[in-house]
Amino acid sequence: NLARIAYVRQPVPRGDGDAILRARPFIGDEPCLVLFGDDLIKGEKGGASQLIEAFSRKQTPIIALEKVSDKRVSSYGIVESSSSEHRIHLVDKFLEKPQASETTSRLGVIGKYIITPEVFDYIER
């Protein structure tokens, strides 16, 4: 069973949500792995493998996160989470590039996701 791979280009850069919305016609009603080519993860397991394992366990959209320093908070989308289990955090809130003083969270969103079709409704809002 081979993966189906497609890529989407944005004529004008309007953020990650816009890029993901442009992929909607390719996705249909299946979960989809979204990878941004400029985010590399070095580790024992590849980033995509970790996301797929987490999705298999939780059956819900999955977002890759990394801990960021206070200096870097304003360069990332930040996730606030009130609970976690085995390095999987329940997302309570997204903050788009906040100042470090605006949140105690240091969980930065990196460009790897598994989304399900209902995610498009949230992005469109």
C-alpha positions in Angstrom: 0.0 0.0 0.0 1.9 3.1 -1.2 1.4 6.6 0.0 -0.2 9.1 -2.2 1.9 12.3 -2.2 0.8 15.7 -3.4 2.1 19.2 -2.9 0.4 22.5 -3.0 1.9 26.0 -3.8 0.5 29.2 -2.5 0.6 32.1 -5.0 0.8 34.5 -2.1 2.1 33.4 1.3 -0.8 33.7 3.7 0.2 31.4 6.5 0.1 27.7 7.3 -3.7 27.5 7.5 -4.1 28.9 4.0 -1.6 26.4 2.7 -3.4 23.5 4.3 -6.8 24.7 3.0 -5.4 24.7 -0.5 -4.8 20.9 -0.1 -8.4 20.2 0.8 -9.4 18.9 -2.7 -6.7 16.2 -2.5 -7.6 15.0 1.0 -11.2 14.0 0.8 -12.5 12.3 3.9 -9.2 10.7 5.0 -6.6 11.7 7.6 -3.7 13.5 6.0 0.0 13.9 7.0 1.1 17.5 6.5 4.9 18.1 6.4 6.6 21.4 5.8 10.0 20.9 4.0 11.8 23.5 6.0 11.2 21.8 9.4 13.7 19.0 10.0 13.7 16.7 13.0 16.7 14.7 14.1 16.1 11.8 16.4 16.0 8.1 16.8 12.5 8.0 15.1 11.5 10.3 12.3 8.9 13.0 12.9 6.3 11.4 10.6 6.7 8.0 12.3 6.1 9.6 15.7 3.0 11.4 14.4 1.5 8.3 12.8 2.0 6.3 16.0 0.3 9.0 18.1 -2.6 9.2 15.6 -3.0 5.4 15.7 -3.4 5.6 19.5 -5.6 8.7 19.8 -7.5 8.8 16.4 -7.6 12.6 16.6 -5.6 15.4 14.8 -1.9 15.5 15.9 0.5 18.4 15.9 4.3 18.2 16.4 5.6 20.4 19.2 9.0 21.3 20.5 10.1 23.1 23.6 11.3 26.6 22.8 13.4 29.0 24.8 11.9 32.3 26.1 13.8 34.2 23.4 12.1 32.1 20.6 8.5 32.1 21.9 7.5 35.0 19.7 8.8 33.1 16.6 6.4 30.2 17.0 2.7 29.4 17.3 2.5 28.3 21.0 0.2 25.6 22.4 -1.2 25.8 25.9 -2.0 22.4 27.4 -3.5 21.5 30.8 -2.8 17.7 30.5 -0.4 15.4 28.9 0.2 11.6 28.7 3.3 9.9 27.2 4.4 13.2 25.5 1.0 13.7 24.0 -0.6 17.0 25.1 -4.2 17.9 25.0 -4.4 21.3 23.2 -6.4 23.9 25.2 -5.4 27.0 23.2 -3.3 28.2 20.3 -1.4 31.5 20.5 0.0 32.9 17.3 3.5 34.1 18.0 2.9 35.6 21.5 5.4 37.4 23.6 7.0 35.3 26.3 5.3 37.4 28.9 1.8 36.4 27.5 2.0 32.7 28.3 3.9 30.3 30.5 3.8 27.6 27.8 7.0 26.9 25.8 5.4 24.3 23.5 6.1 25.6 20.0 4.3 24.2 16.9 6.6 22.9 14.2 5.5 22.1 10.6 4.3 18.5 11.0 0.7 17.5 11.5 -1.8 14.8 11.0 -5.2 16.4 10.2 -8.6 15.0 9.7 -11.3 16.6 7.5 -13.0 18.5 10.3 -9.9 20.5 10.8 -10.7 22.5 7.7 -13.8 23.9 9.4 -11.7 25.3 12.2 -9.1 26.8 9.8 -11.9 28.5 7.8 -13.1 30.3 11.0 
